[in-house]
Each structure stands twice: as C-alpha cells, then as structure tokens.
Amino acid sequence: DLSTGSIDNVAHLKERNGFRYFFDTIFNRGLTAELVDHCDVVIHLAAAVGVRRIVDHPVETIEINVRGTELVLELAAKKLKRVLLASTSEVYGKSTKFPFAEDDDLVMGPSSNCRWGYACSKAIDEFLALAYFREKKLPVTILRFFNTTGPRQTGRYGMVLPNFVQQALAGEPVTVYGSGEQSRCFGHVADVIEGVIACVPLTATHGQVFNLGNPEEISINDLARRVIKMTGSSSKITYVPYSEAYGPGFEDMERRVPDIAKAQKFFGFKPTRKLEEIIESVIAHERTKQSAKVAQLAPR
C-alpha cells in the first residue's frame, strides 16, 4: 500500500514481461483472493515495519500483522498454495541467549509497553501459520529477518542505516538513540532474497522456522563512526534518550545475533556481502538520489 515504500522502487520493473503490481490494502479480500488463486507461491511481506511507525500506530500495527496474516493464510489454505511468511528477530524479545536459534524461548516484555505489541503480533502470525501447517497441511515456512537493509530502504520510520547515511552526507549530526552500545547484525537485502528463493521449492522446509540474517555484529556507535568515515563527513554523533525518541518506558534489545546454521543446512543460506559492502551500497544509492534532486532543480 506504499505506506512504507515507494513507487520508485519498482519503476524499473514496470515494462518487464509478466510483472504486475497492485497498490491496495491487505484487507481487500476480493483482490487478495484473486491474486492468491493465480499465483504459485505467496511470499507474505505485508506488515507494519519500522520502530517509529510501530510506536506511533500501535492499533494499525497489530491489526495489519494479525488480521492481514490471518486472511492470507485462510485464502492460501483453500488451494494449498505454498506460503513463505516473513517474521522478525523481534519475536525473540528480551532473550539473553546468543546467538538466537529458532527453537529458543521467546521472552516478551509487559503488555503495558506498546514496544512489545509488534513482537507479540508477529509471534501470533507464526503460531497461526504453524497451526495451518499442522491442521490443514498448508505448505508454509516462517523466515525471521534480522535487520535487512540496502539500497532503496527508507529511513523515515527509524531504519538506522539509511538515516545515518542521509545525516552524514548532509553534514548533519548523526543521531544515536540510547547509549549506542546496543548492537545489531545487518544483512544485505540481496542475500536475504537469495535465501528466500532458495527456500521456496524445498518441501523439507514446510512447517519450519528459519533465521535469515548476517551474524556480523556491530554496535550502533561503531556503525555511526564507520558511516561518518566512509562518507567523508564532518558530522558529529549526538545522543537522544529513548524516552525522548519513542516515549516513556521504551525498551530495546541490547543484542540481536542470528544463528543461521539451520538455514545453511536446509538450503545452503550463506550471506556473502560484508557490512562494509552493505554500507557502501546505501551510500551510493543516497548519493545517486541527491544527484537526481540537484539535476531536477538545475535551471533549464
């Protein structure tokens, strides 16, 4: 529905033979049923995304994630269509067992903190998908993504890498929330896509859960410093308390590190793009965007 995307991201595909696109809500039952009927595989990515959006729109977040997934699974089950359900590292919650493995316990915070509504809604998606597999034999697989990033990702809903790059290129302060000592693992979107595609044809993955991400870990402080260095920026790092950025009581996970051994075993998943290359690709994309804006503003 373009709420967190852009038509520009598919502009290069518009004339491609066999490519079709529809901009609509996942709740359009008639359209969704038609599309499910005509496809071979459903890759269900429609969900609320981005910390900023999740905090600002908690009702929409839960409804899209839970009701949207319920509808997709119901319609896919009628024709036993192959389904890949996008989930998230957020479902591991406050677990302190690292790296995160697919069968680890999920440790959620209190329901009074809306931060955990997103994680719980995606966990419900997983429970429902696996229930459809067990009861209705739906060939579904769950893929938990870990901070997927790369060119064309928007930063306006809290995605950290494009935000850092945009700030550094503009010479603005690079804004770090919290202490900056929290760490993350960033996977290139192309690596993740290759993992998704490799998983599709394998019946052994039905009813299974897999982590998809890059185990290379970095603190947010180090990420900010590396972005500043790689852009050649004079930007300084500024710190914003979580309470100021997202409201009182906001909780964050100190680490998110995926164990990808299961995905490697089942479908040979092995990310090849290192963090340096991921940052370079985002910088190149943002510079291209800036150049295009300058060209549009130039006198004709």
N, C-alpha and C positions, 0 to 999 in steps of 0.2 A: 504493500500500500504506500510505499515511498516515505513512510513516517521516519525511518532512519536510513533511507537510501537515496539514490538519485537516478533519474532517467539517463544521465550522462554515463552511468556505469554499464549500461547495455547498448549505448548508441552504436558502438562498432559491430553489434550483432544483428541490427535491425534487418539488414538485407541478406542475412545468411539463410540459405535454403533449409527449411524445416524448423526454423526458430520462430516461436510465438511468445508473446508476453501479454499479461493481463494485469492491470492495476486495480485492485479491489480488496475488500476485507476478507479475511479467512472465514468470517461468519456468513458469507454469501453461499448458502448451502447448495443452491442450484448450480452455480458456476463451479464450485469445488467438486461437486458430484460428477459433473460433466468432464472436468479435467482428469479426475481420478479414473473414470471409466476409459478414457482414451490413452492413458499412459501405461508404460511397462513397470516403471519404478517411481515411487513417491519419495522424494528427499525433503523432509519436512523441516524447514528452517524458519517458518513464520512464528516469531516470538518477540516479546519485548526485549530490548537489548540496551546496555549502557547504564552505568550506575546512576547518572543524573536523571535519566528518564524513569528509571525504576523507583527512585526516591520521590520524584515529583508526581508520578502517576501510579500509585500502588494498586488501585482498583483495576485499571486498564491492564496492568502487568499480569495480575493473577487471572483475570478473565481471558485475556488473549492466550496465555500459556496453557491454562487448563481446559477451557471450553473449546479453543481452537484445535488443540491436540485431540480432544475427545471426538470432535467432528471428523477430523482426518482419519483417525483410526476406525471409527464406525463405518465410514464410506469405503475405506480400503478393505475392510474385513468382508464386505458384501461380495467383493470379487477376488478376494485373497491376493491383493496386489502386494508386491514387495515394498516394504517401507523402511527407510532409514530415518530415525528420529534424532535430531540434533539436541543434545543436552549440554551440560556445562560442568566445569570444575567446581562451580559454586555449590553443587549438591554435597560436597564433602564437608561444607560448613566449617566448624571450628576444630576439626580434627587436627591433632598434632603428630600423627603418624606419617612420616615422609619416607619415600615418595608415596603419593596416593595410588593405591591399587583398587581395581574395580570392585572387589569384594569387601573392601574396608567398611567399617561402620560410618554412617553419616551422622555428624554431630551438629545439630542446629542450635541457634540462639533462641531467645524468648520470642513469642508471638507479639509481644508488645513493641518489638523493634521491627519496623517495616523492612529493614535491611534483609531480613531472612524470609520475607514473603516470596521473593523471587526464587531463592534456593528451594523452598518447600514446593512451590508451584512446579518447578522442573522435576523435582523428585516425584511428585504425583504423576506427572507425564510418564516417567519411567515405570512406575508401578502399574499404571493403566496399560501401557504398551506391552509389558511382560504378561499382564493378565490376559490381554488379547491373544498373545502367543500361546499361552497355556490352554486357555479355554476354547478359542476359536481358530487356533492353528494359523494365525496371521504371521507371515514371514517377516518379522520386524527385528531390527538391530538398533541398539542405542549407542550413539557416539558422543562421548563427553569431550567438548572442546576446551582447550586451555589457552586463553589469550591469543586468539588468532588475529593476525594483523598483516599489513602490507599495503600496497598502493590502492588508492580509491577509498580507503576506510575514512569515514568522517570522524572528527574529533569532538563534535558538538554535544555529544551525550556522555562525555567522560572517558573516551578511549585515549589512553595515556600517550601512546607513541605519536600519533598524528598531532595531538595537542602540543607535545614537547617540540616537535619539528616545526610546526607553524609558528610557535612562540620564538624559537631560536632564529629562524630565518627572518622574522620581523624585528629582531633585536629587542624583543620584549622579555621581561622576567619569565623564566621557566618555572611554572607553578607546581610545587610538590605538595600533596596533601599528607597530613600526618608527619611523622618523623622522617620518612623517606627510607627507613631501614627495612620496611616490608619488601619482600622480594617476589618476583614473578618470572614465569617462563614464557617466552614469546615464540609462537610458531608462525611460519610464513604461510599465507593463505594457499599458495600453490602446493605446498607439502600436504596441507590438510585435505585439499581437494583430491590429490592423488590417493590419499588414504581412503577417502570416501568411495571413490570409483573402484579401488581395488577390493573393497569390502562387498560391493553390490552383488556380484554373481555367486558368492560363496554360501552354500546352504549351511555350512558348518557354523556360520556366524548368526544364524537365526536364533532369536531368544537370548542373545549375548549382549554384554556391555563392554565397550572399549574406550580407553583414553586415547585421544588424538592431540598431540602437542609436542613441543620440543623441550627435553629435560634441561636444556642450558639455562641456568638460573642467574638472575642479576637483581641487585637491589634497585629500588626506584631512584635513589640518589646517584648510583653509578650509571644508570640509564640516562639520567638528565645530564650528567657530566659528559658522557660519551656523545650524546646528541649535540651538545654545545661544541665539542671539539670537532666532530665530523662535519658540522655545518660551517665551521669557521666563525662562529657567532661570538659577540661580546656580551651576550646575555648572562645575567646572574640568576642563581637559584633563589626563589623565595618560597617560604613555607606557610601553608594555610592549615589551621587546625581542622580536623574532621568535622567538629561541631559547627564551624563556620561554613564549611563547604556543603555539608549534607544535613545539618541539623543536629540537635542534641541527641546523645546516646548512640550515634552511628558507630558500628563495629566493623572492623575489617579483618581479613585473614592475613597473618604475618607472612605465610609462605603458601605457594601453590606449585607443587612439583609433581609432574605426572610420571607414573611407572608405565612405560609403553611396551613392556615385554610381551603382553598378551596380544596386542595388535601386530607386533613383529612376528609372533609365532603363527597367527591365523592368516594374515595376508601381507606379510613382508613389509609392514609400515616402518619406514626409517627416514626421518626428516634429514634432508641434505643441506638445507640453507641455514647457515650460521647467523647469529644475531647481527654481526657486522653487515652481512648482505641484506638482512631484513631492514635495518636502519637505512642503509644506502638506497634501497628501493623506495622507501617512504619519502626520503629527502628528494630523490629525483622526481618523484610524482608531484610533490608540493612545489618544487621549482618550476616544473612544466606548467602547473596551474597558475603560478604567479606570472610567468612569461605570457601566458594566454590573456590574462587580465590586463597586462600592460599593453599588449597589442590591440586589445579592444578599445582602450582609452586613447590610443595614439591618434593624432589628427589625420584625417583622410583627405 
